[in-house]
Structure formats: C-alpha cells, structure tokens
Amino acid sequence: MDRQQGLPFPSCSSDSLFRAAYGLYRAHGQGQALRSLGVRACGLSAAVWDQCSLYEEVDRDQRLEALEGALDGIRSRFGRDSV
C-alpha cells in the first residue's frame, strides 16, 4: 500500500519533511507492523529567492530554514559535533 503526500509550499526545512512523513505514519501506520519507511524528495530546485508570506506556517518554516542554515555554517566551520 503506497501513501504519499506533497508539501503545501516549497521548503528546504528538514522539519517540514519530518512533519509530513510523521503525519503519514500516524495516519496510516497505527496498529500495524512497519517493515519499511522511506522518504523521498522530488521536484527540487535551487533556493535563489524567498517569497514573503502572510501564512504563519510559511513564516515558521522560513525561520526554521534560517536556523538550519546558521547551524550548517557553524558545523562547517567548527566541525560536525560542535552543535
């Protein structure tokens, strides 16, 4: 049985991917043995610009993307275990 879901808006936040995958698991995996779970990202493009949004969910996602970018910068400069 295949279950899939697209994100409601473009995102490069790992939290958005996690929430979508976990939501599918919670909706379709309760009470059953789980043999395999895969997450796939498709339709990818370079993040060349950000569009401002009035939606709270998009604003939250943009803040998480900025946080993840800052953490990636710290890890690349000081090593993976620095944070």
C-alpha positions in Angstrom: 0.0 0.0 0.0 1.5 3.3 -1.1 1.0 6.5 0.8 2.4 9.8 -0.3 2.0 13.5 0.3 3.4 16.7 -1.1 4.3 19.7 0.9 1.8 22.6 0.7 4.5 25.1 -0.1 8.2 24.9 -1.2 10.5 24.3 1.7 14.2 23.4 2.4 13.5 22.7 6.1 14.1 19.2 7.4 11.3 19.9 9.9 8.8 20.3 7.2 9.8 16.9 5.7 9.7 15.3 9.1 6.3 16.6 9.9 4.9 15.4 6.5 6.4 11.9 6.9 5.4 11.6 10.6 1.9 12.7 9.7 1.6 10.0 7.1 2.9 7.4 9.6 0.4 8.5 12.2 -2.5 8.4 9.7 -1.7 5.1 8.1 0.7 3.1 10.4 -1.2 2.7 13.6 -1.7 -0.8 14.9 0.3 -2.4 12.1 3.8 -3.8 11.9 6.0 -1.5 9.9 8.6 -3.2 7.7 9.9 -0.2 5.8 9.5 3.6 5.7 11.1 5.8 3.1 11.1 9.5 2.5 11.8 10.9 -1.0 12.2 14.5 -2.1 11.5 15.3 -5.7 10.9 18.4 -7.8 13.9 20.1 -6.2 15.2 23.5 -7.3 17.9 25.9 -6.1 16.8 28.3 -3.4 17.6 31.5 -5.3 14.9 33.7 -3.7 12.4 33.7 -0.8 8.9 34.9 -1.1 7.3 36.6 1.9 4.1 35.1 3.1 1.2 36.1 5.3 0.7 32.5 6.4 2.0 31.7 9.8 3.1 28.2 8.8 5.3 29.5 6.0 6.8 32.1 8.3 7.6 29.4 10.8 9.2 27.3 8.1 11.3 30.3 6.9 12.6 30.9 10.4 13.5 27.2 10.7 15.3 27.3 7.4 17.4 30.3 8.7 18.2 28.4 11.9 19.2 25.3 9.9 21.4 27.5 7.7 23.1 29.0 10.7 23.7 25.6 12.3 25.2 24.3 9.0 27.6 27.3 8.9 28.7 26.6 12.5 29.2 22.9 11.7 31.2 23.6 8.5 33.5 26.0 10.4 33.9 24.2 13.7 33.1 20.6 12.9 30.0 18.4 12.9 30.0 17.8 16.6 30.2 21.5 17.6 26.5 21.9 18.0 
